[in-house]
Amino acid sequence: SLAARREARPRRGRRGGGAPARVAVRERVATAVGDLSYRVDATGFWQVHRDAPAALVDAVLAAARPEPGQRVVDLYSGAGLFTLPLARAVGEGGRVDAVEVNDRAVKDARRNLHDSPQATLHVAGVTAAVVEGLGSGVDAVVLDPPRSGAGTQVMTALTELRPGRIVYVACDPAALARDLRTAVDHGYDVTALTGYDLFPHTHHVECVAVLEPRSS
Ligand SMILES: C[S@@+](CC[C@H](N)C(=O)[O-])C[C@H]1O[C@@H](n2cnc3c(N)ncnc32)[C@H](O)[C@@H]1O
């Protein structure tokens, strides 16, 4: 369940008069996803549909299968929607590296993950070099890029990390298809693909795709 609260307070102003009171909206919104709580910059990214965060967190955890002690990478991580449950799942003996270009989103993520020393938050654009810099021994990668997708170079670098699972959350099916093609060309199979109607009454559909290394 999701409880969003916009923190608003009326500004001091003239009483009476006919003019409507001006309301100053504070910069952050507090929200909950199950027993996880987040604060998100009012100008930053957050899933639009009120049930989307919980649905996507469940889908990502089921697909990434993070275990205590494992190493997980969360790319395009925003305010930490997936980073927080992934960090909880790998525990203090594990490690989550999250990469996000928007420094205000990372600032929120730092607050949201202040109790999770196993999470390392990187303020950076996701590039092939950044992915290569994450090193080896990655068990699972979660990525949730913007509509343009991750692109050939990033997808190729991801497959070279050889994670056991790549979980791709996508808001643009065409960009997803292009990126899946790259992964398939580099030894991965699409083992699950689920559509979510997170933008009802529009043609938009959110997808979660799972890639696993081809066994033969
Ligand atoms: C679809 S949102 C997903 C955020 C988060 N996973 C969530 O569900 O709340 C995409 C995120 O990618 C970030 N982003 C866009 N381009 C990026 C890039 N080149 N490198 C890293 N992050 C980027 C955006 O700032 C945004 O937070």
The ligand as an SDF file (V2000), in Angstrom:
LIG
                    3D

 27 29  0  0  0  0  0  0  0  0999 V2000
   12.6260    5.5180  -14.9130 C   0  0  0  0  0  0  0  0  0  0  0  0
   13.5310    6.4000  -13.6510 S   0  0  0  0  0  0  0  0  0  0  0  0
   13.8070    5.0770  -12.4830 C   0  0  0  0  0  0  0  0  0  0  0  0
   14.1600    5.4810  -11.0860 C   0  0  0  0  0  0  0  0  0  0  0  0
   13.9370    4.4160   -9.9970 C   0  0  0  0  0  0  0  0  0  0  0  0
   14.4130    3.1100  -10.4040 N   0  0  0  0  0  0  0  0  0  0  0  0
   12.4760    4.3550   -9.6270 C   0  0  0  0  0  0  0  0  0  0  0  0
   11.7490    3.4520  -10.0910 O   0  0  0  0  0  0  0  0  0  0  0  0
   12.0160    5.2300   -8.8580 O   0  0  0  0  0  0  0  0  0  0  0  0
   15.0490    6.6370  -14.4760 C   0  0  0  0  0  0  0  0  0  0  0  0
   16.1250    7.2990  -13.6450 C   0  0  0  0  0  0  0  0  0  0  0  0
   17.3140    7.3560  -14.4470 O   0  0  0  0  0  0  0  0  0  0  0  0
   17.9720    8.5740  -14.1970 C   0  0  0  0  0  0  0  0  0  0  0  0
   18.8320    8.7760  -15.3620 N   0  0  0  0  0  0  0  0  0  0  0  0
   18.5160    9.2750  -16.5870 C   0  0  0  0  0  0  0  0  0  0  0  0
   19.5630    9.2030  -17.4180 N   0  0  0  0  0  0  0  0  0  0  0  0
   20.5760    8.6460  -16.7090 C   0  0  0  0  0  0  0  0  0  0  0  0
   21.9150    8.2990  -17.0070 C   0  0  0  0  0  0  0  0  0  0  0  0
   22.4310    8.4980  -18.2280 N   0  0  0  0  0  0  0  0  0  0  0  0
   22.6720    7.7350  -16.0570 N   0  0  0  0  0  0  0  0  0  0  0  0
   22.1580    7.5140  -14.8060 C   0  0  0  0  0  0  0  0  0  0  0  0
   20.8980    7.8120  -14.4550 N   0  0  0  0  0  0  0  0  0  0  0  0
   20.1180    8.3760  -15.3850 C   0  0  0  0  0  0  0  0  0  0  0  0
   16.8680    9.5790  -13.9880 C   0  0  0  0  0  0  0  0  0  0  0  0
   17.3360   10.6960  -13.2390 O   0  0  0  0  0  0  0  0  0  0  0  0
   15.8480    8.7410  -13.2230 C   0  0  0  0  0  0  0  0  0  0  0  0
   16.0480    8.8380  -11.8340 O   0  0  0  0  0  0  0  0  0  0  0  0
  1  2  1  0
  2  3  1  0
  2 10  1  0
  3  4  1  0
  4  5  1  0
  5  6  1  0
  5  7  1  0
  7  8  2  0
  7  9  1  0
 10 11  1  0
 11 12  1  0
 11 26  1  0
 12 13  1  0
 13 14  1  0
 13 24  1  0
 14 15  1  0
 14 23  1  0
 15 16  2  0
 16 17  1  0
 17 18  1  0
 17 23  2  0
 18 19  1  0
 18 20  2  0
 20 21  1  0
 21 22  2  0
 22 23  1  0
 24 25  1  0
 24 26  1  0
 26 27  1  0
M  CHG  2   2   1   9  -1
M  END
$$$$
